Amino acid sequence: MTAPIVIVGAGLAGLRTAEELRRAGYTGGLVLIGDEPRLPYDRPPLSKQFVRGETDDTTLRPAEFFDEKQIDLRLSTAATAVDTTARRITLADGGALDYDHLVIATGLRPRLLPGLPELKGVHVLRGHADAAALRAELRGAGKALVVGAGFIGCELAASFRASGVEVVLVEPQPTPLASVLGEHVGALVARMHRAEGVDLRCGTGLNTFLGDEAGRVRGAVLSDGAEVLADLAVIGVGSRPVTEWLTDSGIALAQPADGGGVLADEVGRTSADRVWAVGDVAAWRHETGERKRVEHWTNAGEQAKLLACALLGAEPPTAARVPYFWSDQYVVKIQALGTPSATDEVTVIADDGRKFLAYYAKDGILTGVVGAGMTAQVMKARAKIAAAAPVADLLAAT
């Protein structure tokens, strides 16, 4: 019998790839393996509705779905190595699994800060178990420290404030989201958090945590020497691709300095025959020739569709793709279209003190639009970004 297509990683990208393979007409064996015990679930609500106790279930598909689609879902199963010559995966339980094609969709895990004491009440957030533990402690907390003002840190700060918890949010960069959206828009995000009562301290990092006699966090010393009190703390300083199990596989990986991940072409092919990569772990080649990872929810589905078509030899979609991502903070949805960069020229064209709209440009061409609370205006820019419109023409028309 022909070996199955095996997808390692049962997050959004892995699930979408399995769905797209079936949608494209593939009827052979299909195995989806994940190292968590839960059915595939949606991660974005974990830092928002789930941690606030507004929803209990973020499952993407019920168990019956996998039976109906004849997807062999194997949970609590981790891959530890792959032999690309024998086309065989080694599993953590000592077993092995042969494959016809392998799709790597192992995603990310949170970065940790070295040298910190191990204390109860200190959290990271990536998976459902992390979110459940944080949610349980949030109910009795009065003060929280959030280390890192990226998207996860900002969303958690907003969720904590909505739950009535005092928040200190520390960020070594000059503004929240500075490395992603630049300091100009980052300053507008900072203004929103401060208006909601967050004690935002930029240009400041974490020195160490302080614990009580029971081994629980009671506060922290910041890099400027200041001490803050906290009943719980969350470290949100980024993530790294889960690629350790590929170290001796011969599959080409990006260097950590370049963001890490599995190197792949524009449809997900890796350097190894019949091995593909998709989602947050995958550094795909983009139109510029650069290979980079894109950690956005919508990107997982778009890549899955392209990969499934290429793997099966079908014609891929040809419509121009305009990347999209969003972040819910308080009652404001921050949305971004295109490829906004911290190094782009930024022009804020609307700002009422809370809601805003900004154009991003490189070499005079519109590269992206970012808005807060301005959904219609952001979405109208999709065609302009796809057409590489000169930003001067757009500004002249406003």
N, C-alpha and C positions, 0 to 999 in steps of 0.2 A: 504494500500500500504506500501511496505517496505521503510523505511526512506533511504535517500541517503548516500553515503560516502561524508563527508564534509571535505574539506581541507581549513584550515585557514592560509592564507598567500599566496599571488599570485606572489611571486618572483620566482626565478629560481627553487628552490627546490619544491615549491608547484606545479608549472607548470609541471615540469618533472614527478612528482608523478602522476598527472592526465593523462599525456601522457602514462606513463608506465602501469597504470591500464587499459586503453583502449587497449594498445598493447598486454597485457596479456589476453585479452578476456572478461574483465568486461563490461557488457552491461547495468547495472543498473544506477540509478540516481547518478549523480556526480556534486557536487557543489564546486566551487573554489571561495573563497572570499578574497578580498584584501582591505586594508584601503586607498589606493591611487586611484585617479580617472583615471589613465592611464592603458592601456593594459599592461600585464606583459612585462618587459623590461630587457635588459642586463645591469648589473651594472658596470663591469670592464671598459667599454669605457668612463664612466662619468668623471673619473679623467685624461683621456688621450684625445682621439679624440674628445669627445663631448665638454669638457671644452675649448679646443683649437679652436673650431668652425669648425672642419674638417668633422663632421657628425652631423646631426640633429635628427636622428631617431635610437634608439637602441631597438625598439620593437622586441620581440622574436617571436610572432605569430600574424597574422592579426585577426581581429574580426571574419572573416568567418571561421577560424579554429575551434573556439569554437562551432559554430553552426554545423559544419560538424561532430565534435566529440561528439556532444550532451553534452557539458560541460556547466553547468549553471554558467557563470562568473558573479559575483556580485562585482562591484567596489565601491569605497567610502563607504565600509562597514567594520566596525571594530567589533571584538568580545570582549566582556567585562567580560564574565564569562562562566563557563561550569559546568553543573551538570552531573557528570558521572553516577549517578544512573538512572536518567531520560533520559540520553543521549540527552541532550538539551543544545544548546549554546544560551547565551543571547547576543544580538547585541546592539550597541551604540544607535541606533534609538528607542530602547525600544522593538523591535521585538525579536522573538526567532526562532530557527531552530533546528529541531530534526535530529539526525544522527544515522546511523547504525554503521559506523566506523568514527572516528575522526582522522585526520592527522594534527598535529601541525607543521606549517612551517613558523612561524612568524619572523624568522630571528633576526637581530640585530638593535640597534640604537646607534648612536655615544655617547661616554662618554663626559660629560661636566666637565669643571674645575670650582669648586665652588669659589664664592667670586669675580668674575670678573665683571667689569661694563658692562652694556648692551649698546653696541654701534653699529651703522650702519657700515657695512663693515667687520664685524666679522662673519665668516662662519664655519659650519661643513659640511661634505660631506657624505651623505648616499644615499639619493634618488634623483630622477630626478629633483624635484623642487630645491633642494640644488644646484645641478650642474648648472641649468639654471640661478639661481641668481648669482652664482660665475662667470659664463661665461660672463654675462652681465657687471659685474663690472671689469672684467679682461681687457676689451677693452680699458678702460681709465686709467689703473693703471700703475705706474712707478716702485713702490717698493711693495713687498709683504713679509709678515712674515708667515712662516709655523711653527707651533708648533707641534713637534712630527715627528721623522724620521722613522716611520714604513713604510709599503708598500704604504699606501695612501699618507702620507706626502712626501715620496720620489717621487712618481709618479706626484704629484701636483707640486713639486719643478721643476721637469724636464719639465712639461707642461708649467709652467710659464716662465722658461728660454727660451723655444722654441718660446714663444710669445713675447720675448724681454723684459720681466719684471725682474728687479733686485730682488734677493731672499735672505732672511736670513732664514736659516733652523736651528732651535734649538732642541736639543735632550738631555734630562738629562742623558742618558746612554753614555758609552764611545764611541760608534759608532752607525751609523744607523743600524737598524735591529739586534741589538745585542741580544735581547731577543729571536729572532727567529732563526737566522743563526749563532750567536756567534760573538765575537769581531774580529776574524781573517778575516772572509769573510766580516764582517761589515766594516773593514778598507779598503778593496778593493772597496766597494761601496762608502765609503766616498771619496776615491781618485777620483772616476769617477765624483762625484758631484762637487768637488772642481775644477776639470779640466774644467767643464762646466761653471764655474764662480759663483757657489753658495757659499755664505758666510755661511759655515757650522760651527756651534758652538755646539760641543758635551760637555757633562758634564754640561750643562746649561739648565735651565728651564725658565718658564715664571713667573714673579712676578705679573704684572698687565698690562692692556692696558691703553694707553693715548688717550683722546678724544679731539676734538675741540669744539668750541662753538655750532656747529650744531649737536653735538652728534654723530659725526662720528670718527672712529678710525684714529689716525694720527701717532701712534707708540706704543711702549711698553717698559716697564722696565723689564729686564731679572733678573734671580735669582742672577747673579753676580753684579748687580747694573748698568750694561750697559744699555743705552737707544738706541733704534733703531727706525728709521722712517719707516712707512708703510702706503700705501694707502688702503690696504686690508690685512686681516689676516685670516688664516684657522687653526682651532684646529683639529688635527688628533692624538688623544692620545688613540685610541682604541675604542672598542664598547662593549656593554653589551646585553645579550639576552633579547628579548621581551617576558617576562613571567609574567608580573604583573597581567594579566587577569586570570592567573592560581593559584593565591595565595591561594584561599579558595577551590580549586577543589579537594584536596587530591592527586593530581598527584605529584609524587616525583620529586623534583628539586635538582640540584646540588647546593652546597653552593657557594656564590660569591667568596670565597677564592680559590675555585677549578675551577673557570671559569664560574660558573653558568650554566644555561640551563636546559633542560628537560632530566632527566635520562632515558636511553633506553638500550635495549639489542643489540645484534649484527645485528638485522634486523629491529630495530626501535620500538619494543614494549615497552610501558611505564608501570608504575606500575598499571595503570587503565585498566580495561577490554575494548577492542575495541578502545583504544586510542594509537596513534602512533606519533612519532616525527621524523623529517627529516631536513637536512640542517644545517645552522649555529646555529640554536637554540638548536639542539639535541646533547646531550652528549652520544654518542653510546659506547657500550662496545667493546674494541678492543682485539686483540689476546693476549695481555699481561694481560687481565682482567681489565685494567684501563678503566675508562669511561672518555672520553674527547670529546670536540667539535673540529671539523676540518673546518676551514673557507676558503675552497678552492672551486673554480668554478666547477672543475671536480668531487669533492666529492659529490656535490648535485645530479648529474645525477647517480652516482654509487649507492648512498644510495637509491634513488628513485626506482631503478630497484629491489634492494634487498627487500625493503619494500613492493612494489606492489606484488611481488611473494609470500612473506610470508603472507600478508593479504589475498590473494586469495587462499592460500594453494597450490601454484605451486612450482615447483622445482627451487630454486634460482641458479644464475650463480655460477660456482665452480672455475673459473679461479682465480689465485692469483692476488690480487689487489695491485698495487704499486701506492701509492698516487703521484699526480703530481700537481704542481702549477707553475705560472709564473708571472712576473711583467715586463712591458715595461717601460724603463726609457731611455730617449733620443732615440738613434737609436739602443740601446742594449736591448736584451731580456734576462732577468735573469730567469733561469729555475731551478726547483728543482724536483728531483724524490726521492721517499722513504720518510723517516721520519727524516730528518736532525734536530738536536737539538743543542741548544747553549751549552749544556754540553758534546757533543760528541767530540772525538778527530778528529781534522781537519787537512788534508794534502792537500796543494795546489799543484797540479801536473802540472799545466800550467798557465802561467801568462805573457802576453806580454805588460803589462802596462795599459791595458784597459779590454781586454777579459781575462777570467780566468776559471779554472775548479778545483773544490775541492771535495775530498772524505771525507765523514763523517763516523766514525766508533765508535762502542761501544763494549767493550770486544773483540776487534779484528775482529769484523764482520762488513761488509759494511752495513750501515743503510741508507745512502742517498748520492746523488751527486748533487752539485749545480754548475751551470755554467753561465757565462755571455757571450753572443755572440758565444756560442759553442753548438749549437742545436744538431748536429749529435753526438757529444761526450757524451752529457748528455743522449740522448735517447738510445745509445748503452748500457748504464749501467742498463737498466730496468731488464734484465734477471739476471744479477749479483746480484742485490738487492733482487729479488724474491728468488734466490737460497741461500741467506745469505752467500755470498762468503767471505772468509777470506781476509781482506784488504791487508795483507802482500803479498799474492799471486798476487794481482792486481798491487801492487807497484813494485814487482819484475819484472812484465811483461812490465812495462812502460819504 
